[in-house]
Amino acid sequence: MGTSFIDVEKFLTGMSTELPSQVKEMFTVYKVNNEPVGVVFPHIEPNTDKEGRIFWIGIHPNFMGSGLGRNLHTIGLYRLKNEFKAMSYLGMTQVDNIPMRNIMTSNGCIQNKNTVISLQYSV
């Protein structure tokens, strides 16, 4: 997904550390015509009442803009509801990530204003 092997390894290690009891069940590869085009990592947020989240979602650069991101997000939502037994879903993305915001909206997610504020500190 346009990321180095070292960065992927760090990501997967971090995921294992944050969600050790779920990490083996959350990995989902989306294939089209038997070719992997994306991945999604749904999970239940620890210490919540079955709040579903997507740890990460990514489409291979060769397939970006093809509409497959919506399908991948749908798969994540399906798994959250049916396999992880999530009672709700909280999706987050960068404000300027319009494609992901459009994907979430097209899948029925509603933007809740003033519920989450993100502050960043640069060192």
Secondary structure as the mmCIF struct_conf table of DSSP 4:
data_model
#
loop_
_struct_conf.conf_type_id
_struct_conf.id
_struct_conf.beg_label_comp_id
_struct_conf.beg_label_asym_id
_struct_conf.beg_label_seq_id
_struct_conf.end_label_comp_id
_struct_conf.end_label_asym_id
_struct_conf.end_label_seq_id
HELX_RH_AL_P HELX_RH_AL_P1 PHE A 5 GLU A 18
TURN_TY1_P TURN_TY1_P1 PRO A 20 GLN A 22
HELX_RH_AL_P HELX_RH_AL_P2 VAL A 23 MET A 26
STRN STRN1 THR A 28 VAL A 32
TURN_TY1_P TURN_TY1_P2 ASN A 33 ASN A 34
STRN STRN2 GLU A 35 ILE A 44
HELX_LH_PP_P HELX_LH_PP_P1 GLU A 45 GLU A 45
TURN_TY1_P TURN_TY1_P3 PRO A 46 ASN A 47
BEND BEND1 THR A 48 LYS A 50
STRN STRN3 GLU A 51 ILE A 59
HELX_RH_3T_P HELX_RH_3T_P1 PRO A 61 PHE A 63
TURN_TY1_P TURN_TY1_P4 MET A 64 GLY A 65
BEND BEND2 SER A 66 GLY A 67
HELX_RH_AL_P HELX_RH_AL_P3 LEU A 68 ASN A 82
TURN_TY1_P TURN_TY1_P5 GLU A 83 GLU A 83
BEND BEND3 PHE A 84 PHE A 84
BEND BEND4 MET A 87 MET A 87
STRN STRN4 SER A 88 TYR A 89
TURN_TY1_P TURN_TY1_P6 VAL A 95 ASP A 96
HELX_RH_AL_P HELX_RH_AL_P4 ILE A 98 SER A 106
TURN_TY1_P TURN_TY1_P7 ASN A 107 GLY A 108
TURN_TY1_P TURN_TY1_P8 LYS A 113 ASN A 114
BEND BEND5 THR A 115 THR A 115
#
